[in-house]
């Protein structure tokens, strides 16, 4: 079997960090200003940019399509919006921040006193200089969001309220990239791409997934990869409803979100709790050298709750940094490009690569000389898997592999049992295969 090259530590070329920083920053800068929602032209514009990194297939699902217990909503687009006082001053201007308008606001153009306008204004009194993010996807309404400081300065006046939007029959759009590997068994990467100018949630996920997809397309892969850029909740429900046959091939999956804030990595397990993806992510985080947190599945969060619904129960977890709602900038204008730093986004990117590396190379082997230890020194194996500083670890990796390679234990099983990093065990398996002391067993999925 071909060995899969993903990251460093003997399994491939380490990405150029400075080049990665530049690319991430450039793509983040392009995607951040776009006014996205669960439908509409902003979503399509974002997919067009992402298509420069991988050949996306863009799907359009008509309004009114029944998807399980849900219905694809009408399509929303917005061109302009403002609130103007009697002096002609715009006290709220969509062109200054697309967060100023509540998502899915219906069109309105009328004059009203402040007492009526207040009913449609949203602020954050506890964060007076931040603009909140609010939506009304499934109930027709309109509204504006603004800083509480500016709200407090509004005077009694007649205000011109204008939202130049449309809400009509159209389509729900999503992007899909299918990369065929050596087997039809699939790894699902799912990224919600429906939020406007919110950088951690989820421009960061879009950037990471785009660059990850491009890197995967240059590799020889064991698994086939299905990468989705979808609107949150309704997008995963729609994809699952329209692709029930494809679901049976999914062996592992991750929901990609909140990848660039300065918090520690957090992994939310799949509903299964001990799937191979859960073990692989936890192994990578344990050996990453940094702080991390692992939490059990709950039916609240991002699209993992759809993939893990009982009718599917897919092995899909969510690998992020700080979970939604646990950082103060969440769903506010403070979730901007200053919050998301390329060093944090790069750290998340490398952890994703490491997880894929584990799963791509996780196999079971059989010891061809199972009765007592073979003589390794005569085969030059003690020095074949690393330098002198790693000699003790390398020897232990060889011994653990020989002892546990009975066709029932995978490389990940052995790495966990030995308390060693997967790459050390993987490198040792290569040496033993070349020496004829291991033979291929069965893949793990």
N, C-alpha and C positions, 0 to 999 in steps of 0.2 A: 504494500500500500504506500502511496505517496505521502510523505510527511508534509504537514501544512506549516508554512512560515507566516507568522503574524508579528511577533515582537522580538525584542532582543533576548539576552540570556541564552544564546546558542540556537534560537529558533527563527532567526530572520533579522532583517535590518531594522534598527531602531529609527522611528520617524525623526526627521529634522525638526527639532523643537522650535527653533526660531521661525522656520518656514511655516510650521503649523500655527504658531501664534499669529503670524501675519495673515494667513488664510482665514483663520477663524474670525479675526477682527474685521477683515474686509467683508466677509459674508454676513456677519452679524450687523454691520453697519448698513448693508443693503436691505436686509430683511426687517430691521427694527421699525422703520417709519411707516410700514404698510398697514393700512387699516383692514385687518382681517376679521372675519366672523365665521360662523358655522356654514355659511353659504356666501356666494358672491364673488365679485371680480378681484377683491383683495386676496382671497384664497388662491384664485387662479394665477394672479401675478406672482405670488410666492412660489407656487409649483413651477412656474416657468423659470424662475431663477434656480431653483433646486435641480431642474432638469439639465442644467449645465454640468452637474456633477454625476448624474446617473441618468440613463434613458427611461424616464418615468412614463408609464401609461396612465393617461388621465381619464378617469371615469366620470360620467355625468349621469346622476340618478334623478329622474323627474320628480318634481313636487307631487305629493299625493301617493307615492309608492309606499305600500304597506311593508314594514320591516318588523316582523314579530308584533309586539304590542304597540309599536310606534308608527308614525307616519312621517315621511320626509316633508319638512316644512317648506313654506314659500321662501323664495330667494330674496335676500336683502342686500341692497346697495345704497351707498350714501355718497353724495357729491359735495355738500357743504352744509354748515349749520352754524348758527350764532344766536346770541341774545344781545340786543342793542337797546341802550337807554334812550331817553327822549332827546339827549344831546347828540345822538348819533354815534356814541362810543360803544364799541363791542366789549361788553363785560365778560362774555364767554365766546371763544372763537375756536371752532373745530380745526382750523388750519394751524393753530398753535399746538394743539395736542388732540389726537383722535380719541383719547380717553374722555374728552369733554362731553361726548354724546353717549348716552346709554345705548348699548348695542341692541340692534333690531328696533330702534325707535321708528314709529310710523311718521309719515310726513305731517308737518304742521307749519302754518304761517298765520299768526294772529298777534294782536296786541292784548296785553293783560296787565293787571296791577301786580305788584310784588307779592301780595297776599296769595294770589292764585299761582304765580310762578313758583313760589316756595314749595308747593306740593310736588313739584317735578324736579327739585334740585337735591343732589346727593353730595354730602361732604363727609370729612373725617375730623370731627372736633378734636380728637386726641392726637391727630397728626395734621395740624392746621395748614401746612405748606404742601401737602400731598393731595393729588387728585385720585379719588377712588375709581375702580373699574366696576361697572354695573351693566347687567344685560336683562332683557325681557324677551327671551326667545319664543316662548310658547303662550304668551298673553300680550295682546296688542296694547301698547302703551308708548309713551315717549318720556324722555327725561334728559337732563344735563348733569354732569359731574364737574365739580370745581373745588378749589381749595377752600377750606373753612375760613381762612383769613380774608379772602376776597369776598366770600359770601357774607361775612360779618360787616363788610363795608358797603353792601348794597343799600341804596336809599329808597325811600318810598317814591315810586315813579311808575309810569306806564312803559312797559318793555315790549319791544318787537321780538317775537320768538319765531325763528325760522329753522326748520329742519328739511333740507332738500334730499329726501330719501325715497326709495321705492321698496315696496313689499308686494311681490306678485309671483305668480307661478313661474317656476324656472327649474333649477337643478341644485342638488347637493353634489359637490365636486370632491373627489379624492384622488391622490396619486399613488401609484403602485409600481414597484420595481421587483421583478422576479428574476433571480440570478440562479441558474441551474448549476448544481454541483454534481458530485459523483453518484449521489443517491437522490431519490425523490423526497426523502425525509427532510423536513423543513425547519429552519430557524426563523421565527417571526420577530421582526423589529417594528414596533408601532410607535408613531410620534404624532401627538395632536398639534395641529398647525393652524388653529382657529382663533387665537388671541391676537388683539392688535398690538400696540407698542408696549408689550410686557416682555422684558428681555430674558429673565430666568425662566419664566413660564409663558411661552415656551420657545422663544427664539433660540435659546441655548440648545434645546433638544433638536430643533431643526438643523442647526449648524453641525452638531455632533453626528447626527444621523446621515446628513448629506456627505460629510467627509468619510464617515465609516463605510457608506455604500460605495463610494468611489474606490476606497482601498480594497474592499472585498472583491470588486470587479477585476482587480489585477492579480488575484490569487487563485491557485488551484485549491478547490474546496471539496470537502467531503459532503457537507450538507448543502441543500439548496436554500437560498435565502429569499424571504418575502419581506419587503420593506414597504410600510404603509405610512403615508402622510394624510391624516384624516382629521375632520372636525371632532372635537371631544364628545364622547358619549354617543351621540346620534351617528357619528362616523363608524365607530366600531360595531355598533348594533347593525347598521346598514351593511357593512362588509360581511359580518357573520351571517346575516340573513341571506345574502346573495351568493355566498361561497361555502355553503355547508359541506359540499363534497371535498373542497380543498382542506378543510379543517382537519380531516383524519390524518393528514401528513405531518402536522405540526408536532415536533418533538420537544422543542424548547422555544421560549419567547421572552422578550423584555419590552416593557414600556419605557420609552426614553423621555425624560422630562427633568426640569430643574437641575441642569447639569453644570451650571457655572457660578453658583454663589459660593461664598467662602466657607460654608459649613462643611462638616464631615460627611463622607459618603454614607448613605442610608439605603439599605436594601429591604424591600417589602417582599416577603416570600409569596410564592404562588399559593393557591387554595390547597393544593396537595401537600405543601409544607416541607416535603423532603424529596422533591423531584431533583433530577440531575442538575437542572439549571440552578435550583436553590443551593445545592451543595457546591457547585462550581463558583457561583458568585461569592458565597461565604468563604470559600477557600482563598480566592483572589484577595478579598478584603483583609482576611487574617494575615496574609503574607505581604500586604502592601506597605507595611511600615508606618501607616498612619492610623489615626482614630477612625472608627466606623461604628455603625449601629445596624443591627438586624432586627426587624419587627415582623410579627406574624401577619398573615393575611387578614384583612377586614373588608367587608363589602362596601367600603367608602373610599373614594380616592379618584384615580384616573381610570383609563380604559382597561386596566387589569381586572376590574370588577365585572366587566362584560365577558372578557375571555375566560375568566374563572367562574362564570355563572354555572350553576349545577348541570344545566343541559349540555355544557361544553367541557367544563372542568379542565381547561388546558393548562399545561405547565408554563405559565407566564407570570413572571415577577416584575417588579418595578425597581430599577436601579437609578437613584437620584442622589442629590446632596441633601439639602434641608427640605423636608417634606412640606407640601402645600399647607399654608396657614400657620406654619411654625417660624416663619421669618417675617418681621414687621413690614417689609416692602411688598409682600405678596398682594397681588391684585390692586396695586397702586402705581402712581407715576414714578415712585422711587424704585420700582423694578425696571431699571434702565441700564444703559451700557456701562455705567460706573459700578453697578453692583456685580455684573458678570465680568470676571477677569479671565483673560486667555489662559493664565496658568492653572486656574481651577477647572476650566473647560477642558484643557489638555489633560489634566490629571484624570478627569472622568473618561475622556476618550481612550486613554491608555488602559484604564481598568476594563472598559468594554472590550478592547482588543484582547486583553489577558483572559477574560471570560471565554471569548470565542476560541482562543488558542487552546484552553483546557478542553472544551467540548469537541473541537475538531480533532484533537489528538488523543482523546480518551478511548482506550481500547483494552481488551482483555488478552493476555498472552499465556502461553503454556511453557513451563520449564521443560526443556528436552533432556535434562539430566537431574531428575527429581530425587534421586536417592543419594542423600548427603550433598554437601557443597562440592561443586566442581573446583578444580584447581585454577583459580583466577590469575595468579601471578604468572604462570607459564603462558598465559594468553595475553599478557600485557594489559590486563583490564584495570588494574588498580590506578594506572596513570592515564587511562584513555578518556576519562570523562571530565577532566578538569585539572587545574593547576594544583601545586602543592598545598596552597592555603585551603583548598577545598577537598583535600584528599580524604580526610576522615568522613566527610559527608558523602562523598562519591562512593566510598567503599560501603557505607551503610545503605546507600540507595541500591547498589548492586545486590547486597545481601537481602534486603527487603523484597526486591523484585523476584529473586530466585526462590525465596521462601513462599511468596504469596501468589506467584503466577501459576495458578492451577486451573485456569480457564473460567474461574468464577469471580475473581477480583479484578476490577479495572485499575488503570493507573491512578485514577482519582481515589479509589478505595485505598490503594497502597500509600499514596501521598498523605492521606488523612491519618491512616494508621501509624505511619512512620513520623508524622509531624513535620514533614518536609514540603518544600515548595514543589508544585507540580512540575515545573521545568527541570528540576534536578532529577526527579524520577523519570521524566520523559527522555532526558539525555542518556540516562543509564540504560533505559530500554533499547535505545538505538545501539549502544555498545554491545549489549548482550545479543541482540538480533544479528549483528554483524559477526559475532563470534560463534553463532549457531547454537547458543544456549537458551534462546527463546524462539518459539514459533508463534505465528499469528493465531489468535483465537477468534473471538467474535466481537463485532462492534457493540457498543454499549446501548444504543437505542434500538 
